[in-house]
Amino acid sequence: MALAWSDIGKVVGKAAPILGSVLGGPAGAAAGALVASALGCESQPEAVEKALQASPEMLVKLKELEVAEKARLLDWQTAQLNAELGNVQSARSREVELVKAGSITGWSTSIVAGIVTVGFFVMLYVVLTQGKSELGEPGILLLGSLSTAFGSVVNYYLGSSLGSALKEQYKQRQGK
């Protein structure tokens, strides 16, 4: 299985968090080329992983790279966050416009959210009353999947505190 820049980002993120997050985003290939150049290896995730495994001190070099290239990395990170915020805003705007137009499709997100929420609480009740052993592995996996989906529903309708905080930081940096 081929490595992706996001895989390298998880390792790099322990020493250089900004650089690691950029490696996991849309600018991953550009940041990967920057990392490879600093490590003196080929610009491929596998080559970077090999260089990092050969010498753990390379992580110190990447922290130095992060400090030296902080402005560029923050610009890439800002672009990544703007793309994510734009995606969320676009989805919400689409839903509002469909509801205003009277389309049944506009309510589909709310219907799915309702099903996920009810399913999550029903499964949670079953787990709490019957116990893990009686439910079995498939039931626990279902609860895990519903927990993830429920988190997405809450995030969609209420927003994420991380996203809100990052949006506010971005506005402050832009002087708005």
Residue pairs with C-beta under 8 A, 6 or more apart in sequence:
2 45
2 46
3 45
3 46
3 49
4 28
4 45
5 23
5 24
5 28
5 29
5 31
5 32
5 45
6 23
6 24
6 25
6 28
7 45
7 49
8 23
8 32
8 35
8 45
8 48
8 49
8 52
9 19
9 20
9 21
9 22
9 23
9 24
9 28
10 20
10 24
11 20
11 49
11 52
12 19
12 20
12 23
12 35
12 52
12 59
12 62
13 19
13 20
13 21
13 23
13 24
14 20
14 59
15 59
15 60
15 62
15 63
16 59
16 62
16 63
16 65
16 66
17 66
18 66
18 70
18 73
18 74
18 77
19 31
19 35
19 62
19 65
19 66
19 69
19 73
21 77
21 80
22 28
22 31
22 73
22 76
22 77
22 80
23 31
23 32
23 35
25 76
25 77
25 80
26 79
26 80
26 83
27 76
27 79
27 80
30 76
31 73
31 76
32 43
32 44
32 45
32 48
33 43
34 65
34 69
35 48
35 62
35 65
36 42
36 43
36 44
36 47
36 48
37 43
38 61
38 62
38 65
39 48
39 51
39 52
39 58
39 61
39 62
40 51
41 47
41 48
41 50
41 51
51 58
52 58
52 59
66 73
78 170
78 173
81 166
81 167
81 170
82 170
84 163
85 163
85 167
88 156
88 163
91 156
92 156
95 106
95 109
96 106
97 106
98 105
98 106
99 106
99 107
100 106
109 156
113 153
113 156
113 157
116 146
116 149
116 150
116 153
117 150
117 153
119 146
120 143
120 146
120 147
120 149
120 150
123 139
123 142
123 143
123 146
124 143
126 135
126 139
127 135
127 139
127 140
127 143
132 140
135 143
155 163
